[in-house]
Amino acid sequence: MHALRNVHRMLVPQGMLVDLHPVMPNPRISAAGRDLGPLHQERWAREWLRPTERELGGVVREGVFEPLEALELEVMDRHDTAEDVLADIDDWEYGWISDRVRRRILAAEPPIDVTQRLVLRTYRAR
């Protein structure tokens, strides 16, 4: 991936690269402690996540970057209305929900939360 090599070129010697991105499995949607179902991201994972992780792994294997630390965490995005969460989902071309989950969201008492797992990794330029 040319972007990673460009970042490496722009970093000061021994500079740091920080990588933060969602990881699978799919985010979960919930309200009032009740799981409403998943936000499907399989297409995004196939087209963006996996290729990016492969490319980053390649430059690490080549010795361009040295992995330092990794931390997994959960992030919750809270929505005040069902319409807000549905608008966010519908606006994103890489995510979708089933009709059953959509009905559950519409029937749920807000707030409605979307919780996803993230990974934060740091690398040192070599």
TALIN-V869895 format. One record per helix or strand of 3 or more residues. SS is the DSSP state (alpha for helix, beta for strand). FROM is the first residue (numbers start at 0). TO is the last residue. Records with the same first field share a line. If there is no record, write none. Layout:
SS = FROM-TO / FROM-TO
This chain:
alpha = 1-9 / 41-60 / 81-90 / 98-106
beta = 15-21 / 26-30 / 33-39 / 64-78 / 111-124
